[in-house]
């Protein structure tokens, strides 16, 4: 299992939230981007250290991002890309969790 997808998504969400705020003064973009980004970064750190709940948090952050971006996916490239990347990351961590549970 790798923490790199969560680190990448965390950085992208932070930059995206800050960029959305800088361009449009959108407080929801700032709050959502920073919150989900920090959740991804926390989960990545937990995965890297091997502590509890890192995989679950990464899967939860992916689900949260996917569910919030899918209604806007047709409105432009940024929401569409958020939908695709969050689904991909969610699949990765969901599959990892599933394979770990089968091994026990």
N, CA, C and O atoms as CSV, one atom per row, in Angstrom:
chain,resi,resn,atom,element,x,y,z
A,1,UNK,N,N,0.839,-1.177,0.000
A,1,UNK,CA,C,0.000,0.000,0.000
A,1,UNK,C,C,0.882,1.238,0.000
A,1,UNK,O,O,1.967,1.258,0.581
A,2,UNK,N,N,0.395,2.235,-0.649
A,2,UNK,CA,C,1.199,3.428,-0.842
A,2,UNK,C,C,0.458,4.675,-0.372
A,2,UNK,O,O,-0.754,4.795,-0.551
A,3,UNK,N,N,1.181,5.575,0.213
A,3,UNK,CA,C,0.606,6.841,0.643
A,3,UNK,C,C,0.678,7.902,-0.451
A,3,UNK,O,O,0.104,8.981,-0.305
A,4,UNK,N,N,1.380,7.605,-1.549
A,4,UNK,CA,C,1.570,8.616,-2.592
A,4,UNK,C,C,0.272,9.133,-3.209
A,4,UNK,O,O,0.161,10.340,-3.425
A,5,UNK,N,N,-0.719,8.280,-3.505
A,5,UNK,CA,C,-1.971,8.843,-4.050
A,5,UNK,C,C,-2.632,9.835,-3.085
A,5,UNK,O,O,-3.155,10.864,-3.511
A,6,UNK,N,N,-2.606,9.523,-1.793
A,6,UNK,CA,C,-3.213,10.428,-0.815
A,6,UNK,C,C,-2.417,11.725,-0.684
A,6,UNK,O,O,-2.999,12.803,-0.557
A,7,UNK,N,N,-1.086,11.622,-0.714
A,7,UNK,CA,C,-0.272,12.844,-0.691
A,7,UNK,C,C,-0.564,13.706,-1.920
A,7,UNK,O,O,-0.695,14.925,-1.811
A,8,UNK,N,N,-0.664,13.083,-3.066
A,8,UNK,CA,C,-0.928,13.820,-4.305
A,8,UNK,C,C,-2.297,14.490,-4.258
A,8,UNK,O,O,-2.432,15.674,-4.565
A,9,UNK,N,N,-3.309,13.717,-3.869
A,9,UNK,CA,C,-4.659,14.284,-3.807
A,9,UNK,C,C,-4.747,15.383,-2.756
A,9,UNK,O,O,-5.437,16.383,-2.959
A,10,UNK,N,N,-4.060,15.208,-1.643
A,10,UNK,CA,C,-4.062,16.242,-0.610
A,10,UNK,C,C,-3.474,17.549,-1.115
A,10,UNK,O,O,-4.030,18.623,-0.884
A,11,UNK,N,N,-2.358,17.449,-1.798
A,11,UNK,CA,C,-1.745,18.654,-2.368
A,11,UNK,C,C,-2.619,19.307,-3.417
A,11,UNK,O,O,-2.762,20.529,-3.442
A,12,UNK,N,N,-3.210,18.489,-4.291
A,12,UNK,CA,C,-4.094,19.034,-5.327
A,12,UNK,C,C,-5.321,19.710,-4.732
A,12,UNK,O,O,-5.738,20.768,-5.203
A,13,UNK,N,N,-5.898,19.111,-3.706
A,13,UNK,CA,C,-7.081,19.716,-3.080
A,13,UNK,C,C,-6.737,21.031,-2.389
A,13,UNK,O,O,-7.489,22.001,-2.483
A,14,UNK,N,N,-5.608,21.061,-1.699
A,14,UNK,CA,C,-5.194,22.313,-1.055
A,14,UNK,C,C,-4.967,23.417,-2.082
A,14,UNK,O,O,-5.463,24.532,-1.921
A,15,UNK,N,N,-4.227,23.109,-3.122
A,15,UNK,CA,C,-3.957,24.101,-4.170
A,15,UNK,C,C,-5.257,24.505,-4.856
A,15,UNK,O,O,-5.474,25.684,-5.137
A,16,UNK,N,N,-6.118,23.532,-5.126
A,16,UNK,CA,C,-7.391,23.835,-5.774
A,16,UNK,C,C,-8.291,24.717,-4.929
A,16,UNK,O,O,-8.914,25.642,-5.449
A,17,UNK,N,N,-8.367,24.445,-3.641
A,17,UNK,CA,C,-9.182,25.273,-2.755
A,17,UNK,C,C,-8.655,26.690,-2.659
A,17,UNK,O,O,-9.427,27.649,-2.680
A,18,UNK,N,N,-7.338,26.825,-2.553
A,18,UNK,CA,C,-6.736,28.158,-2.486
A,18,UNK,C,C,-6.881,28.906,-3.808
A,18,UNK,O,O,-7.119,30.113,-3.820
A,19,UNK,N,N,-6.739,28.190,-4.916
A,19,UNK,CA,C,-6.895,28.811,-6.234
A,19,UNK,C,C,-8.332,29.250,-6.460
A,19,UNK,O,O,-8.582,30.345,-6.963
A,20,UNK,N,N,-9.280,28.389,-6.085
A,20,UNK,CA,C,-10.692,28.748,-6.225
A,20,UNK,C,C,-11.040,29.982,-5.421
A,20,UNK,O,O,-11.814,30.829,-5.869
A,21,UNK,N,N,-10.466,30.081,-4.233
A,21,UNK,CA,C,-10.713,31.262,-3.417
A,21,UNK,C,C,-10.052,32.496,-4.031
A,21,UNK,O,O,-10.658,33.567,-4.066
A,22,UNK,N,N,-8.840,32.359,-4.505
A,22,UNK,CA,C,-8.125,33.502,-5.081
A,22,UNK,C,C,-8.817,34.032,-6.334
A,22,UNK,O,O,-8.854,35.241,-6.563
A,23,UNK,N,N,-9.365,33.121,-7.145
A,23,UNK,CA,C,-9.994,33.541,-8.401
A,23,UNK,C,C,-11.389,34.114,-8.204
A,23,UNK,O,O,-11.749,35.104,-8.841
A,24,UNK,N,N,-12.179,33.502,-7.326
A,24,UNK,CA,C,-13.596,33.881,-7.232
A,24,UNK,C,C,-14.024,34.330,-5.845
A,24,UNK,O,O,-15.188,34.670,-5.634
A,25,UNK,N,N,-13.096,34.336,-4.900
A,25,UNK,CA,C,-13.411,34.662,-3.510
A,25,UNK,C,C,-14.472,33.719,-2.939
A,25,UNK,O,O,-15.310,34.118,-2.129
A,26,UNK,N,N,-14.417,32.464,-3.379
A,26,UNK,CA,C,-15.382,31.461,-2.953
A,26,UNK,C,C,-14.934,30.828,-1.634
A,26,UNK,O,O,-13.978,30.054,-1.589
A,27,UNK,N,N,-15.645,31.174,-0.572
A,27,UNK,CA,C,-15.361,30.597,0.739
A,27,UNK,C,C,-15.618,29.083,0.733
A,27,UNK,O,O,-14.821,28.338,1.305
A,28,UNK,N,N,-16.719,28.596,0.096
A,28,UNK,CA,C,-16.922,27.142,0.065
A,28,UNK,C,C,-15.770,26.392,-0.619
A,28,UNK,O,O,-15.400,25.303,-0.180
A,29,UNK,N,N,-15.207,26.959,-1.678
A,29,UNK,CA,C,-14.056,26.323,-2.333
A,29,UNK,C,C,-12.870,26.246,-1.389
A,29,UNK,O,O,-12.179,25.229,-1.327
A,30,UNK,N,N,-12.644,27.306,-0.668
A,30,UNK,CA,C,-11.531,27.342,0.273
A,30,UNK,C,C,-11.717,26.315,1.383
A,30,UNK,O,O,-10.815,25.525,1.663
A,31,UNK,N,N,-12.885,26.329,2.010
A,31,UNK,CA,C,-13.150,25.421,3.132
A,31,UNK,C,C,-13.117,23.964,2.672
A,31,UNK,O,O,-12.485,23.122,3.311
A,32,UNK,N,N,-13.794,23.672,1.569
A,32,UNK,CA,C,-13.846,22.289,1.082
A,32,UNK,C,C,-12.472,21.807,0.637
A,32,UNK,O,O,-12.057,20.705,0.996
A,33,UNK,N,N,-11.766,22.614,-0.138
A,33,UNK,CA,C,-10.457,22.214,-0.631
A,33,UNK,C,C,-9.456,21.989,0.483
A,33,UNK,O,O,-8.728,20.997,0.484
A,34,UNK,N,N,-9.422,22.908,1.427
A,34,UNK,CA,C,-8.478,22.779,2.539
A,34,UNK,C,C,-8.877,21.613,3.444
A,34,UNK,O,O,-8.013,20.855,3.884
A,35,UNK,N,N,-10.156,21.461,3.725
A,35,UNK,CA,C,-10.603,20.371,4.605
A,35,UNK,C,C,-10.308,18.999,4.013
A,35,UNK,O,O,-9.719,18.144,4.673
A,36,UNK,N,N,-10.716,18.796,2.779
A,36,UNK,CA,C,-10.471,17.495,2.139
A,36,UNK,C,C,-8.973,17.285,1.925
A,36,UNK,O,O,-8.474,16.173,2.093
A,37,UNK,N,N,-8.261,18.337,1.558
A,37,UNK,CA,C,-6.819,18.230,1.390
A,37,UNK,C,C,-6.113,17.823,2.672
A,37,UNK,O,O,-5.223,16.973,2.652
A,38,UNK,N,N,-6.511,18.430,3.794
A,38,UNK,CA,C,-5.905,18.062,5.072
A,38,UNK,C,C,-6.265,16.634,5.473
A,38,UNK,O,O,-5.437,15.929,6.050
A,39,UNK,N,N,-7.488,16.201,5.176
A,39,UNK,CA,C,-7.875,14.818,5.464
A,39,UNK,C,C,-7.029,13.844,4.656
A,39,UNK,O,O,-6.568,12.833,5.186
A,40,UNK,N,N,-6.825,14.141,3.381
A,40,UNK,CA,C,-5.944,13.306,2.557
A,40,UNK,C,C,-4.520,13.289,3.111
A,40,UNK,O,O,-3.906,12.226,3.197
A,41,UNK,N,N,-3.996,14.438,3.484
A,41,UNK,CA,C,-2.625,14.501,3.988
A,41,UNK,C,C,-2.480,13.763,5.316
A,41,UNK,O,O,-1.471,13.098,5.552
A,42,UNK,N,N,-3.495,13.878,6.190
A,42,UNK,CA,C,-3.463,13.144,7.448
A,42,UNK,C,C,-3.488,11.644,7.177
A,42,UNK,O,O,-2.746,10.881,7.796
A,43,UNK,N,N,-4.346,11.226,6.252
A,43,UNK,CA,C,-4.434,9.797,5.947
A,43,UNK,C,C,-3.127,9.300,5.327
A,43,UNK,O,O,-2.683,8.195,5.635
A,44,UNK,N,N,-2.513,10.095,4.466
A,44,UNK,CA,C,-1.239,9.701,3.860
A,44,UNK,C,C,-0.165,9.531,4.922
A,44,UNK,O,O,0.619,8.583,4.870
A,45,UNK,N,N,-0.126,10.434,5.877
A,45,UNK,CA,C,0.851,10.331,6.954
A,45,UNK,C,C,0.585,9.086,7.801
A,45,UNK,O,O,1.520,8.398,8.211
A,46,UNK,N,N,-0.675,8.805,8.056
A,46,UNK,CA,C,-1.031,7.602,8.826
A,46,UNK,C,C,-0.658,6.333,8.065
A,46,UNK,O,O,-0.162,5.376,8.660
A,47,UNK,N,N,-0.893,6.321,6.766
A,47,UNK,CA,C,-0.524,5.160,5.954
A,47,UNK,C,C,0.987,4.971,5.975
A,47,UNK,O,O,1.478,3.855,6.137
A,48,UNK,N,N,1.714,6.059,5.811
A,48,UNK,CA,C,3.175,5.986,5.790
A,48,UNK,C,C,3.729,5.467,7.109
A,48,UNK,O,O,4.681,4.686,7.123
A,49,UNK,N,N,3.132,5.900,8.219
A,49,UNK,CA,C,3.598,5.482,9.538
A,49,UNK,C,C,3.053,4.115,9.942
A,49,UNK,O,O,3.549,3.502,10.888
A,50,UNK,N,N,2.041,3.638,9.231
A,50,UNK,CA,C,1.448,2.349,9.565
A,50,UNK,C,C,0.501,2.397,10.743
A,50,UNK,O,O,0.221,1.366,11.355
A,51,UNK,N,N,0.001,3.585,11.074
A,51,UNK,CA,C,-0.937,3.709,12.186
A,51,UNK,C,C,-2.355,3.415,11.712
A,51,UNK,O,O,-2.610,3.268,10.517
A,52,UNK,N,N,-3.259,3.335,12.663
A,52,UNK,CA,C,-4.635,2.936,12.377
A,52,UNK,C,C,-5.392,3.983,11.564
A,52,UNK,O,O,-5.141,5.183,11.669
A,53,UNK,N,N,-6.320,3.494,10.756
A,53,UNK,CA,C,-7.322,4.279,10.044
A,53,UNK,C,C,-6.824,5.147,8.901
A,53,UNK,O,O,-7.591,5.966,8.396
A,54,UNK,N,N,-5.608,5.010,8.480
A,54,UNK,CA,C,-5.114,5.795,7.361
A,54,UNK,C,C,-5.805,5.430,6.059
A,54,UNK,O,O,-6.216,6.314,5.308
A,55,UNK,N,N,-5.938,4.138,5.784
A,55,UNK,CA,C,-6.605,3.698,4.553
A,55,UNK,C,C,-8.072,4.090,4.550
A,55,UNK,O,O,-8.601,4.538,3.533
A,56,UNK,N,N,-8.729,3.920,5.690
A,56,UNK,CA,C,-10.141,4.280,5.788
A,56,UNK,C,C,-10.357,5.779,5.579
A,56,UNK,O,O,-11.322,6.187,4.933
A,57,UNK,N,N,-9.461,6.588,6.122
A,57,UNK,CA,C,-9.577,8.040,5.955
A,57,UNK,C,C,-9.354,8.441,4.501
A,57,UNK,O,O,-10.040,9.325,3.988
A,58,UNK,N,N,-8.396,7.796,3.835
A,58,UNK,CA,C,-8.164,8.094,2.421
A,58,UNK,C,C,-9.366,7.705,1.577
A,58,UNK,O,O,-9.744,8.434,0.660
A,59,UNK,N,N,-9.969,6.563,1.879
A,59,UNK,CA,C,-11.172,6.145,1.170
A,59,UNK,C,C,-12.323,7.106,1.448
A,59,UNK,O,O,-13.079,7.448,0.540
A,60,UNK,N,N,-12.458,7.541,2.695
A,60,UNK,CA,C,-13.506,8.500,3.050
A,60,UNK,C,C,-13.322,9.845,2.365
A,60,UNK,O,O,-14.292,10.442,1.897
A,61,UNK,N,N,-12.088,10.325,2.304
A,61,UNK,CA,C,-11.813,11.593,1.625
A,61,UNK,C,C,-12.137,11.477,0.139
A,61,UNK,O,O,-12.675,12.406,-0.463
A,62,UNK,N,N,-11.804,10.323,-0.447
A,62,UNK,CA,C,-12.113,10.111,-1.865
A,62,UNK,C,C,-13.615,10.100,-2.110
A,62,UNK,O,O,-14.100,10.691,-3.075
A,63,UNK,N,N,-14.350,9.422,-1.228
A,63,UNK,CA,C,-15.804,9.369,-1.363
A,63,UNK,C,C,-16.414,10.759,-1.199
A,63,UNK,O,O,-17.305,11.144,-1.956
A,64,UNK,N,N,-15.937,11.502,-0.220
A,64,UNK,CA,C,-16.434,12.862,0.012
A,64,UNK,C,C,-16.181,13.756,-1.194
A,64,UNK,O,O,-17.070,14.488,-1.628
A,65,UNK,N,N,-14.982,13.696,-1.726
A,65,UNK,CA,C,-14.642,14.512,-2.887
A,65,UNK,C,C,-15.446,14.085,-4.110
A,65,UNK,O,O,-15.940,14.929,-4.858
A,66,UNK,N,N,-15.574,12.785,-4.312
A,66,UNK,CA,C,-16.334,12.281,-5.462
A,66,UNK,C,C,-17.797,12.709,-5.374
A,66,UNK,O,O,-18.350,13.214,-6.351
A,67,UNK,N,N,-18.428,12.515,-4.218
A,67,UNK,CA,C,-19.841,12.855,-4.070
A,67,UNK,C,C,-20.100,14.356,-4.198
A,67,UNK,O,O,-21.171,14.771,-4.641
A,68,UNK,N,N,-19.125,15.159,-3.812
A,68,UNK,CA,C,-19.322,16.606,-3.937
A,68,UNK,C,C,-19.006,17.124,-5.336
A,68,UNK,O,O,-19.502,18.184,-5.719
A,69,UNK,N,N,-18.199,16.409,-6.103
A,69,UNK,CA,C,-17.816,16.903,-7.427
A,69,UNK,C,C,-18.638,16.306,-8.562
A,69,UNK,O,O,-18.741,16.921,-9.623
A,70,UNK,N,N,-19.219,15.141,-8.374
A,70,UNK,CA,C,-19.940,14.493,-9.470
A,70,UNK,C,C,-21.146,15.313,-9.958
A,70,UNK,O,O,-21.398,15.317,-11.163
A,71,UNK,N,N,-21.899,16.000,-9.102
A,71,UNK,CA,C,-23.007,16.804,-9.635
A,71,UNK,C,C,-22.557,17.959,-10.537
A,71,UNK,O,O,-23.335,18.457,-11.351
A,72,UNK,N,N,-21.302,18.378,-10.386
A,72,UNK,CA,C,-20.781,19.498,-11.182
A,72,UNK,C,C,-19.866,19.041,-12.307
A,72,UNK,O,O,-19.264,19.874,-12.984
A,73,UNK,N,N,-19.750,17.737,-12.519
A,73,UNK,CA,C,-18.773,17.193,-13.475
A,73,UNK,C,C,-18.982,17.696,-14.894
A,73,UNK,O,O,-18.010,17.842,-15.635
A,74,UNK,N,N,-20.202,17.961,-15.289
A,74,UNK,CA,C,-20.464,18.433,-16.638
A,74,UNK,C,C,-20.272,19.923,-16.827
A,74,UNK,O,O,-20.442,20.428,-17.937
A,75,UNK,N,N,-19.922,20.636,-15.777
A,75,UNK,CA,C,-19.822,22.093,-15.850
A,75,UNK,C,C,-18.434,22.607,-16.185
A,75,UNK,O,O,-18.227,23.818,-16.255
A,76,UNK,N,N,-17.485,21.716,-16.391
A,76,UNK,CA,C,-16.154,22.182,-16.754
A,76,UNK,C,C,-15.104,21.131,-16.493
A,76,UNK,O,O,-15.391,20.075,-15.929
A,77,UNK,N,N,-13.885,21.424,-16.907
A,77,UNK,CA,C,-12.819,20.422,-16.775
A,77,UNK,C,C,-12.370,20.181,-15.331
A,77,UNK,O,O,-11.976,19.065,-14.994
A,78,UNK,N,N,-12.422,21.193,-14.484
A,78,UNK,CA,C,-11.946,21.004,-13.109
A,78,UNK,C,C,-12.857,20.052,-12.333
A,78,UNK,O,O,-12.350,19.100,-11.738
A,79,UNK,N,N,-14.178,20.261,-12.309
A,79,UNK,CA,C,-15.025,19.301,-11.599
A,79,UNK,C,C,-14.975,17.906,-12.217
A,79,UNK,O,O,-15.055,16.907,-11.503
A,80,UNK,N,N,-14.845,17.835,-13.534
A,80,UNK,CA,C,-14.745,16.520,-14.191
A,80,UNK,C,C,-13.468,15.812,-13.762
A,80,UNK,O,O,-13.487,14.614,-13.481
A,81,UNK,N,N,-12.365,16.541,-13.711
A,81,UNK,CA,C,-11.096,15.938,-13.297
A,81,UNK,C,C,-11.128,15.541,-11.825
A,81,UNK,O,O,-10.571,14.510,-11.451
A,82,UNK,N,N,-11.777,16.352,-10.985
A,82,UNK,CA,C,-11.928,15.987,-9.582
A,82,UNK,C,C,-12.713,14.693,-9.437
A,82,UNK,O,O,-12.379,13.843,-8.611
A,83,UNK,N,N,-13.757,14.550,-10.242
A,83,UNK,CA,C,-14.567,13.330,-10.201
A,83,UNK,C,C,-13.742,12.114,-10.585
A,83,UNK,O,O,-13.811,11.078,-9.923
A,84,UNK,N,N,-12.968,12.234,-11.645
A,84,UNK,CA,C,-12.163,11.105,-12.126
A,84,UNK,C,C,-11.044,10.760,-11.135
A,84,UNK,O,O,-10.845,9.590,-10.807
A,85,UNK,N,N,-10.330,11.756,-10.670
A,85,UNK,CA,C,-9.206,11.468,-9.769
A,85,UNK,C,C,-9.681,10.947,-8.415
A,85,UNK,O,O,-9.045,10.067,-7.835
A,86,UNK,N,N,-10.787,11.478,-7.909
A,86,UNK,CA,C,-11.287,10.979,-6.624
A,86,UNK,C,C,-11.821,9.561,-6.764
A,86,UNK,O,O,-11.661,8.747,-5.855
A,87,UNK,N,N,-12.457,9.256,-7.899
A,87,UNK,CA,C,-12.932,7.887,-8.126
A,87,UNK,C,C,-11.755,6.922,-8.250
A,87,UNK,O,O,-11.804,5.813,-7.718
A,88,UNK,N,N,-10.717,7.331,-8.939
A,88,UNK,CA,C,-9.533,6.487,-9.100
A,88,UNK,C,C,-8.847,6.245,-7.761
A,88,UNK,O,O,-8.482,5.114,-7.441
A,89,UNK,N,N,-8.675,7.292,-6.993
A,89,UNK,CA,C,-8.045,7.153,-5.682
A,89,UNK,C,C,-8.916,6.322,-4.749
A,89,UNK,O,O,-8.411,5.491,-3.994
A,90,UNK,N,N,-10.221,6.547,-4.802
A,90,UNK,CA,C,-11.143,5.751,-3.987
A,90,UNK,C,C,-11.101,4.281,-4.356
A,90,UNK,O,O,-11.140,3.419,-3.479
A,91,UNK,N,N,-11.022,3.986,-5.648
A,91,UNK,CA,C,-10.916,2.598,-6.085
A,91,UNK,C,C,-9.625,1.977,-5.566
A,91,UNK,O,O,-9.627,0.838,-5.101
A,92,UNK,N,N,-8.535,2.713,-5.642
A,92,UNK,CA,C,-7.244,2.196,-5.174
A,92,UNK,C,C,-7.305,1.839,-3.688
A,92,UNK,O,O,-6.936,0.732,-3.296
A,93,UNK,N,N,-7.773,2.780,-2.862
A,93,UNK,CA,C,-7.799,2.521,-1.424
A,93,UNK,C,C,-8.900,1.538,-1.041
A,93,UNK,O,O,-8.724,0.772,-0.093
A,94,UNK,N,N,-10.017,1.537,-1.741
A,94,UNK,CA,C,-11.052,0.541,-1.494
A,94,UNK,C,C,-10.561,-0.857,-1.809
A,94,UNK,O,O,-10.792,-1.792,-1.043
A,95,UNK,N,N,-9.889,-0.997,-2.926
A,95,UNK,CA,C,-9.325,-2.287,-3.319
A,95,UNK,C,C,-8.253,-2.738,-2.325
A,95,UNK,O,O,-8.177,-3.918,-1.983
A,96,UNK,N,N,-7.442,-1.817,-1.874
A,96,UNK,CA,C,-6.407,-2.144,-0.891
A,96,UNK,C,C,-7.029,-2.643,0.409
A,96,UNK,O,O,-6.590,-3.648,0.969
A,97,UNK,N,N,-8.062,-1.932,0.889
A,97,UNK,CA,C,-8.746,-2.354,2.108
A,97,UNK,C,C,-9.402,-3.723,1.927
A,97,UNK,O,O,-9.340,-4.566,2.821
A,98,UNK,N,N,-10.021,-3.939,0.790
A,98,UNK,CA,C,-10.676,-5.215,0.519
A,98,UNK,C,C,-9.658,-6.349,0.529
A,98,UNK,O,O,-9.896,-7.392,1.138
A,99,UNK,N,N,-8.538,-6.154,-0.136
A,99,UNK,CA,C,-7.511,-7.192,-0.184
A,99,UNK,C,C,-6.904,-7.454,1.206
A,99,UNK,O,O,-6.572,-8.595,1.530
A,100,UNK,N,N,-6.761,-6.421,2.011
A,100,UNK,CA,C,-6.260,-6.620,3.365
A,100,UNK,C,C,-7.248,-7.398,4.227
A,100,UNK,O,O,-6.847,-8.229,5.042
A,101,UNK,N,N,-8.526,-7.130,4.050
A,101,UNK,CA,C,-9.542,-7.834,4.855
A,101,UNK,C,C,-9.660,-9.294,4.429
A,101,UNK,O,O,-9.986,-10.149,5.252
A,102,UNK,N,N,-9.400,-9.590,3.160
A,102,UNK,CA,C,-9.429,-10.979,2.715
A,102,UNK,C,C,-8.269,-11.778,3.276
A,102,UNK,O,O,-8.387,-12.984,3.493
A,103,UNK,N,N,-7.169,-11.122,3.507
A,103,UNK,CA,C,-5.968,-11.794,4.001
A,103,UNK,C,C,-6.005,-12.121,5.472
A,103,UNK,O,O,-5.174,-12.894,5.948
A,104,UNK,N,N,-6.942,-11.558,6.207
A,104,UNK,CA,C,-6.975,-11.783,7.650
A,104,UNK,C,C,-7.844,-12.941,8.029
A,104,UNK,O,O,-7.973,-13.256,9.212
